[in-house]
Amino acid sequence: MRGWLRQTGVRLALAYSGMFSLVAVVAAGTVWLAIARVEYSAIDDSLTTDAGLLQPLAQSDSGHALSGLSAPGDTPGTAGGGIAAFLFDQDGNLVDRTIRGPSTADVTAVAAAARAGSPVLRTVTVDGVEQRARASLLDSASGPARVLVVVRSLAEANQLLANTGSVLLVGTLVLMVAATVLGYGLARTALRPVREITAAARAFSEEDLHRRIELDLPADELGDLADTFNQMLARLETAFDSLRRFTADAAHELRAPLALIRTEAEVTLKHTRSAQQYQASLGTILSETERLGRMADQLLMLARAEAGALSPQMGEVELSPLVTDAARLWLPLAAERGVTVVSDVPGGGSVRGDPDLLRRLLDNLIDNAVRHSPPGGNVGVSLQRTGRTWVLAVADEGPGVPDEAKASIFERFSRADEARARETGGAGLGLALCRAIAQLHHGSIGLEDEAGGGARFVVRLPVPPGG
């Protein structure tokens, strides 16, 4: 039972029914009170009218003019139905009365209240029946003042109000039941899109992420829910596609060096070889092992950066010496390849960042430029400040990046054409790692074409406050 009451549709129906019931009860009570007010006002008006009609008879000198009236119908202009009249003197003694009417003793108190001068309207119980009584003081020029009391039974009015109350009660209960049923139906209808979205979500798997919720919904909360769910599916589809592509690329990249290591080891062990041959084989294995280690290190750092688990040790970092040292350390390798590294770094300047990560960013960019510059080419490393931004650029004179590869050059395992293939480049993780490091430092990295060919990678880092 508790679980059923916790359902959203049931709670909405009960809330709707409760509010409707409150309104219905208030409306029924208001109608009943209005009818009662009108009915009692009509009785009071009829008593006032009949008292005015009986006043000449009560003031006549005959003394017993009322006793000749056996019924209200004998009095012209009466409201009709159960009216009786009494005439008292100033001492409270009954002087005259209509032939039929309630006991005299029950209206004596009303007559006594009217001797003060003002008319009195009061509901009294006479002979076990509720009566409405009106008493008024009559001034007589020819004799002492008298009190006229006109009484009318409330039995018919009370019966009418009781019947009206019963009708209103039954009608209100019927409306409450109807409102509950209608509210539950409306709630079920309103929540049908939610059930359809839920059913669709349960049916989806990683193989169905291309599907979408296709419901004809208005631009309201339910429409926003369906749109949000579709956007979430699109993001999940992109993430799963990226994960599949990453897995396939990683497997491909790892398979080649592992196959080379295995082949080299098998060939070396097949026959007895000289020390020089063993040394050459071990050198090849060591080289591929180092490459695997670098790839694993870069993959781990990329995964931690994308998961938000890579926490840089932020501090004030002097850019000029960092860039100058990085360019200087790559001079020997560049010289072996016949490439010249030229740096243009002004003095001063700092950023807030992690020096180890920034150094890795510089090493990846310079390594990439040296590898793809032809012999006799130059690699330019420059640093300059533009407003509140430090602009770090590394340019080479290589073949450049084809237009079709520019959009994905910063993706994992992304390489350009054969000029940036595995034999001359890495695993395609360096630029992806550079982008992750730049973003960790609230900066950005982009690719710009050189006028004379080659590629120019530009890193923009914000100048710290007060810098």
Protein Blocks (a to p, Z undefined) as FASTA:
>chain_A
ZZmmmpmklmmmmmmmmmmmmmmmmmmmmmmmmmmmmmmmmmmmmmmmmmmmmmmmmmpm
nopmmmmpmbfklpghiagjhiacddddfkopafbdcfbdcdfklmmmmmmmmmnopacd
ddddeehiacdddddddddfkbccddddddddfklmmmmmmmmmmmmmmmmmmmmmmmmm
mmmmmmmmmmmmmmmmmmmmmmpcfklmmpccdddddfdfklmmmmmmmmmmmmmmmmmm
mmmmmmmmmmmmmmmmmmmmmmmmmmmmmpccdfklmmmmmmmmmmmmmmmmmmmmmmmm
mmmmmnopaccddddddfklmmmmmmmmmmmmmmmnopacdddddeehiddddfklmmmm
mmmmmmmmmmmpcehiacddddddehjaccdddddfbebjafklmmmmmpghiacdfklc
mklmcnhlmmmmmmmmmmmnopacdddddfkgpjdddddddddehZZ
